Amino acid sequence: MLGLIGRKIGMTQVFNEKGDIIPVTVIEIQPNLVVSERTEEKNGYSALVLGTRDVKESRITKPYKGQFAEGMSPKETLVEFRNMEKKEVGSELSVELLNGLEFVDVTGVSKGKGFQGVMKRYNFGGGRATHGSKFHREAGGTGNSTTPGRTFKGTKQPGRMGDEQVTVLSLKVVMIDKEKNVILVKGAVPGRRNSTVLVKTAKKK
């Protein structure tokens, strides 16, 4: 299992050998510092804690600062990756770690869209758009009749949409640029531009 913390730059397009256009997402992999290690003996599982992007010490709390070894600059983002190959604490990991991978899984936080109705949130068809129908974008009946006399748990309702952790599986790696520290993956990944994403080895490929 391999994993790195990245930053979504945005989408663009590249051409393959046949001249076909491939839509790609550009993910920047800034240097990932190995902050600490979880072991089977001490923690019950094996994992590496990676950090990226320096942060001023005045902007963090003492408990947060205590996670970093003496002389190690505090990092803005910390993520724990399980079952990764053992690395020395204090070493830096770059985009070169992903060399040889054909497919990756990318995890991010989707864009928040606020309070939305069932047509936008769950792709409901809606009612007739004709004049006088009085039923255009409503959810319709939710079971509040004599039987069962209540709305079942889990019934799709209007509500807050987006701003959730989403993982897109098996995205094809189109290119890895070591000089610019970026990886290009085919298709879209969740999140807004400049948001933090996690790039991992594809589980199903």
N, C-alpha and C positions, 0 to 999 in steps of 0.2 A: 504494500500500500504506500502510495506517495501522495503528498498533499502540500500545497503552498497557498499563502494569502496573496491575493491580487487586487487590482483596482480596474474596474470597468472603464475603459476610455470612450468607447462608443462603437458604432457599426460603420462598416465600409464594404467595398466589394473588391474582389481580385479575380483574375482570369486564370483558368487552368490551361493545360497543354493544348486542348482542343479549341480554346478561345471562348469557352462557356463562362458566364459570370457566376461567381460563387459569393453569396452574401456572408460576411464574416463579422464576428465581434472581436475587437482588439482588447486584450487584457494585459495590463502592465504588471509584471512580477517584480516588485521592488525587493531588495535584499531581505530575506527572512532570517532573523536571528534565533538560534536555539536558546531559549530562555531557561528551560528546565526540563527534567525528564521524570516520567512516571514509570515505576518498576513494579513487577509482579510481587516482589517481596514486601515492598513498603506500601504500595497503593492497591494491589490486587489486580492490576492490569498494566499493560505497557503502552506508553504514549509519549509524544514529544509536544512541548508547549512552544509554539513559534510566535514571534512578535515582529512587527514591522512598523515603520515610520516613527521617528523620534518625537518625543513630546517633552515640553518644559517641565521640570520638576515642580515648579510652582503651581502647575495645573493638575497635579495628582495627589492622592492621599498617601499617608504613611503606610497603611496596609497594602495598598497597590504597589508602592515602591519596594516593599519588602519582598516581592516576588522575584526581584532582579538581584543577581549576584553583585558583590562589591566591584565597582568600576564599570559596570554594565549600564549603558544609557537606557533610561526607561522608554518603552515603546507604547504607541497610542493604541494599537490593536493586538490582543493576545488571543490565540486560538489553539485548542488542543486537538492534535491529530493522533488517533489511535493506530496501533499496529504498524507504525512506521519503522523503517530501518534505523537502528541505533546511530545517533550522531553525537559528537562531543558538544557539551554545553559551551556556548560562546561562539560556536562556528556559524558561518553564514551560508545560507542556501539560496541559489539563484534559479533562473529559468532553465539552466542547463540540467537541473534535476529531472526535468520532464522529457529529456531527449529519449527518443525511441518509442514514446507513447503514440498510439494511433487514435485513441478515443479517451475522453476525459468526462467526468461529471462536474458540473459547475453549480455551486450553491450561492444564492444571494437573497436579498430581501426585496420583494416585488414593490412596484410603485403603489403608493397609497392613493386611492380614488375616492375616499370619503364615503358618505352614506349614499347607497345606490339602490334602485328598485330591482325587481326580479328579472326584468328583461335584460338589463345590462349585467347584473350579477350572475344570473344562471341561464341566460339565453332563452328565457320563456318567449313563446311566440306572440303573446298579447292577443287582444281582441280585434274585432273588425275596426278598420280606420274610417268607416263611413259615418256620415253625419247622423247623430241621434242614437248611436249604439250605446253610449254611456259606459262603454267598457273598452278602453284602449290599451292601457299599460298596467292595469291592476293585476294582482296575483290570482284573483278569483277566490272561490271557496276554499277554506282550510279545514273543513270538517266540523264546524261549530253548529251542527244541526242536532236534532233530538238524539240521533245515533251517529257518532259516539258522544256528542255533546261537549267535545273539547278538541283542541288542536294537538296532534301527536308531536312528541319530541322529534327534532330533526327536520321538521317541515321547512322547506325552503321559503325564506321570508326576506323582505328588504332588510338591509343592514350595511354595516361597514365593509368595504371591499378593498382588497389589496393589503399592502404593508405586512405581508406574511413571508416566512422563510420558504423558498421554493428551490427545488433541485431539478435541474435539467440533465437527463441521463444520456450518456453515449454521444457526446458531441465530437465530431471528427476534427482532429487537429490538422489544420491546413498548412500552418507555417510556424516556426519558432525562430525569432530574431534575437540572437544572443547580444548583439551590439546595443539594441534598443531595449532589451529586457522585456520583450512582449511575446505573447502567444496569440495566434489567430485561430479561432475555432469557428466551424461552420454553423450558421444559424444565430439565433438570439439567445441571450442569457437574461435572467431576471435582474431588476434593479435599474435605478437611474444612472446617468453618467457620473463618473467619479465615485461610485459606491463601492464598498468592499465586497469582494466575492472570494469564494474558496474553490480552488481547482484541485481535483482529486483524481486518482486512478479510476477508470470506469469499472463499476462493479459487474455489469452485465455483458461486458465485451472481453 
